[in-house]
Amino acid sequence: RPSGCSARMKVRPRPRVVVLSTGSELVQPGEPVGPGQIADSNSFALTAAAQDAGAIAFRVGAVPDDADRLRAVLEDQLGRADLIVTSGGVSVGAYDVVKEVFESYGGVDFRRLRMQPGKPQGFGRIGGAAGVPLLALPGNPVSAYISFELFVRPVIRTMLGAADVHRPVVRALCPSPLRSPAGRRQFLRGRYSAADGTVEPVGGAGSHLVGALARADCLITVPEETTELLAGSEVDVVLLDA
């Protein structure tokens, strides 16, 4: 710039996002999976999703259902976190230690939303109004990922100051008939073809079908008041690979 001139520019740091999974049943990939156990896929998937959204992500991994251990992990991570994302322990009937620890900080609420998958959700701040934001997602892998796309990704993009906070949504024709539970907005995994403007569902509606999620490049949205769509109906499609 010319001598004697000064210039200023507003910048935003990339948000630091801490990702952790909760549950004594979780084991790390590659370790033997015994009765009542399952591999921890959520912490890896959500960390990758946070990085894709533009954040600096730290994967803590699985934390057992122990109040003291969970509280110690949270206290250890608070110093470097601009946002904490957890998965597991928010469903009705889930082990109460997760809700107990989060609620002990104050300012964390748990709700049941009219959506599928991803009905149970938690949100708030750890440490009061000036604390670190927390988003507590369901434990089922598909529910956790879709919840991230709908709720966590927009937060990260907003913290970045990005113009494109939400994923793009397009209208497409679905050649297959669809069913959806009454009173729930359903997000089905799908494959979108820009060439002919069509979308096809991928896999079933189960929240554990990670393979189908891996093959999907979009989410097919079925509104709450719709229980059935005939073949060839037009639907809203959230593009994940845009």
Phi and psi in degrees as a GROMACS rama.xvg file:
@    title "Ramachandran Plot"
@    xaxis  label "Phi"
@    yaxis  label "Psi"
@TYPE xy
-60.4275  149.625  PRO-2
-60.0065  137.458  SER-3
86.9883  -8.6512  GLY-4
-94.524  148.345  CYS-5
-122.985  153.242  SER-6
-139.413  145.74  ALA-7
-128.177  147.894  ARG-8
-140.535  133.805  MET-9
-81.3825  130.035  LYS-10
-130.382  157.509  VAL-11
-124.585  133.827  ARG-12
-72.1035  153.412  PRO-13
-67.4179  129.588  ARG-14
-64.933  141.708  PRO-15
-94.5717  117.309  ARG-16
-113.327  123.549  VAL-17
-98.1093  127.259  VAL-18
-116.419  127.889  VAL-19
-143.289  147.335  LEU-20
-105.001  147.697  SER-21
-118.095  145.914  THR-22
140.432  126.319  GLY-23
-70.5711  -13.3507  SER-24
-83.2072  -6.21043  GLU-25
-85.2854  136.015  LEU-26
-125.747  156.482  VAL-27
-76.7024  147.1  GLN-28
-54.8272  136.742  PRO-29
96.2337  -18.8622  GLY-30
-87.191  153.127  GLU-31
-60.3592  137.431  PRO-32
-103.932  113.177  VAL-33
-93.0231  -176.991  GLY-34
-58.8964  133.509  PRO-35
75.3013  10.751  GLY-36
-114.254  164.183  GLN-37
-152.271  147.383  ILE-38
-69.298  141.545  ALA-39
-78.9074  101.205  ASP-40
-99.7943  -24.6924  SER-41
-62.8587  -44.8527  ASN-42
-63.9521  -34.1748  SER-43
-72.2405  -46.8432  PHE-44
-64.0948  -44.0609  ALA-45
-71.2496  -33.3055  LEU-46
-64.6057  -44.85  THR-47
-62.8423  -39.7738  ALA-48
-65.754  -38.5089  ALA-49
-65.7013  -40.2181  ALA-50
-64.4677  -40.8935  GLN-51
-63.194  -32.4815  ASP-52
-75.1937  -12.8211  ALA-53
113.861  3.42124  GLY-54
-88.0869  162.785  ALA-55
-91.3894  112.389  ILE-56
-107.769  139.5  ALA-57
-120.325  117.505  PHE-58
-90.5148  116.407  ARG-59
-85.2784  -34.1868  VAL-60
95.3717  -160.111  GLY-61
-84.1427  134.645  ALA-62
-117.605  127.048  VAL-63
-68.1592  166.071  PRO-64
-76.7911  69.6317  ASP-65
-135.161  119.511  ASP-66
-59.4934  -44.638  ALA-67
-65.5262  -40.4334  ASP-68
-66.5755  -44.9063  ARG-69
-63.2186  -43.2688  LEU-70
-63.5705  -39.7174  ARG-71
-64.8249  -40.7375  ALA-72
-64.6036  -43.953  VAL-73
-62.4253  -45.5165  LEU-74
-61.0899  -37.1516  GLU-75
-68.3333  -30.9645  ASP-76
-92.2988  -17.2769  GLN-77
-58.4449  -32.7447  LEU-78
-66.9932  -24.4782  GLY-79
-114.765  4.75612  ARG-80
-101.33  130.934  ALA-81
-93.0965  -17.6345  ASP-82
-158.165  136.468  LEU-83
-113.869  130.657  ILE-84
-121.617  123.395  VAL-85
-120.432  160.754  THR-86
-136.138  139.728  SER-87
100.06  148.909  GLY-88
82.3333  14.0982  GLY-89
-112.304  -4.12128  VAL-90
-76.7857  159.254  SER-91
-64.5783  127.364  VAL-92
89.9411  -5.3496  GLY-93
-69.0039  158.39  ALA-94
-56.9837  129.683  TYR-95
-75.0174  -6.43783  ASP-96
-64.4543  -34.8504  VAL-97
-65.5913  -51.1826  VAL-98
-62.5719  -38.2395  LYS-99
-59.9835  -45.881  GLU-100
-68.6241  -46.3734  VAL-101
-62.7637  -44.1424  PHE-102
-68.8815  -24.0263  GLU-103
-66.8131  -21.6551  SER-104
-80.1671  -20.1416  TYR-105
81.9026  146.344  GLY-106
82.5582  11.8903  GLY-107
-114.324  124.191  VAL-108
-112.491  150.639  ASP-109
-120.971  131.062  PHE-110
-130.647  162.028  ARG-111
-115.795  113.621  ARG-112
-95.6461  156.081  LEU-113
-86.4913  68.0233  ARG-114
-148.363  159.982  MET-115
-147.13  127.048  GLN-116
-79.6724  172.112  PRO-117
103.313  28.1874  GLY-118
-60.7871  -49.1274  LYS-119
-83.3762  131.252  PRO-120
-141.626  151.164  GLN-121
-130.715  146.092  GLY-122
-156.935  155.988  PHE-123
153.305  -152.564  GLY-124
-131.999  143.729  ARG-125
-94.2058  114.25  ILE-126
101.957  26.5148  GLY-127
85.7404  -168.089  GLY-128
-61.7303  -29.8323  ALA-129
-97.5268  9.53281  ALA-130
-81.2  -169.535  GLY-131
-85.8072  129.898  VAL-132
-61.9616  142.736  PRO-133
-129.983  133.529  LEU-134
-123.643  116.427  LEU-135
-103.941  114.916  ALA-136
-102.57  162.159  LEU-137
-63.9698  165.533  PRO-138
-88.6818  -26.3011  GLY-139
-62.8136  135.859  ASN-140
-57.2891  -45.6173  PRO-141
-67.5044  -42.0359  VAL-142
-59.7608  -42.2409  SER-143
-64.259  -44.6034  ALA-144
-68.189  -45.3659  TYR-145
-64.779  -38.5134  ILE-146
-61.7029  -38.6442  SER-147
-60.6582  -47.8631  PHE-148
-60.8963  -39.5144  GLU-149
-81.3666  -33.2541  LEU-150
-118.099  -42.678  PHE-151
-81.5025  -45.51  VAL-152
-56.5612  -45.3359  ARG-153
-60.3809  -33.5297  PRO-154
-65.1155  -46.5579  VAL-155
-61.7484  -44.6813  ILE-156
-64.4603  -35.6097  ARG-157
-67.7205  -41.0211  THR-158
-63.2994  -30.3055  MET-159
-76.4619  -17.2642  LEU-160
78.8189  22.0526  GLY-161
-74.0042  149.388  ALA-162
-77.9285  -35.145  ALA-163
-92.7596  77.6377  ASP-164
-71.0683  -41.598  VAL-165
-104.805  155.404  HIS-166
-65.0106  147.662  ARG-167
-66.8242  145.566  PRO-168
-120.537  131.791  VAL-169
-126.4  162.883  VAL-170
-95.5663  138.533  ARG-171
-145.356  157.744  ALA-172
-91.7267  133.749  LEU-173
-107.779  109.129  CYS-174
-66.0845  -18.3137  PRO-175
-98.9114  144.373  SER-176
-69.4844  150.927  PRO-177
-129.606  145.481  LEU-178
-121.44  149.617  ARG-179
-148.983  144.033  SER-180
-66.7697  142.275  PRO-181
-64.0304  138.673  ALA-182
80.0417  6.42321  GLY-183
-125.918  134.966  ARG-184
-83.0241  117.483  ARG-185
-99.1283  140.069  GLN-186
-117.687  101.862  PHE-187
-93.742  143.627  LEU-188
-74.6475  143.24  ARG-189
-152.475  171.882  GLY-190
-119.027  123.75  ARG-191
-103.134  137.111  TYR-192
-113.679  109.465  SER-193
-69.6952  -24.0542  ALA-194
-62.3455  -42.7652  ALA-195
-119.522  5.41149  ASP-196
67.3911  35.6908  GLY-197
-118.498  162.135  THR-198
-140.946  139.188  VAL-199
-121.734  134.846  GLU-200
-61.9661  148.45  PRO-201
-120.556  118.944  VAL-202
70.4934  -169.859  GLY-203
-93.0413  -170.38  GLY-204
-93.7223  -0.853845  ALA-205
-62.4656  143.109  GLY-206
-79.4815  -0.705125  SER-207
-105.614  -2.44141  HIS-208
-82.799  78.1428  LEU-209
-69.2385  -33.8985  VAL-210
-60.4654  -43.1398  GLY-211
-64.8649  -37.7573  ALA-212
-63.2536  -38.8408  LEU-213
-65.5762  -27.9897  ALA-214
-85.9231  -11.1355  ARG-215
-83.9673  147.682  ALA-216
-123.969  10.7163  ASP-217
-161.784  170.424  CYS-218
-120.649  127.273  LEU-219
-90.0924  123.442  ILE-220
-98.4507  125.862  THR-221
-115.587  118.402  VAL-222
-62.3342  162.587  PRO-223
-58.7959  -39.0483  GLU-224
-82.6739  -3.56481  GLU-225
-101.643  124.979  THR-226
-107.397  -15.6243  THR-227
-153.638  136.873  GLU-228
-123.702  131.2  LEU-229
-75.635  156.988  LEU-230
-56.1597  134.765  ALA-231
90.4568  5.20976  GLY-232
-72.9806  154.904  SER-233
-92.3864  135.605  GLU-234
-134.993  159.815  VAL-235
-82.8591  138.213  ASP-236
-128.142  122.83  VAL-237
-89.1767  116.89  VAL-238
-84.404  120.931  LEU-239
-91.904  -21.205  LEU-240
-111.39  20.9545  ASP-241
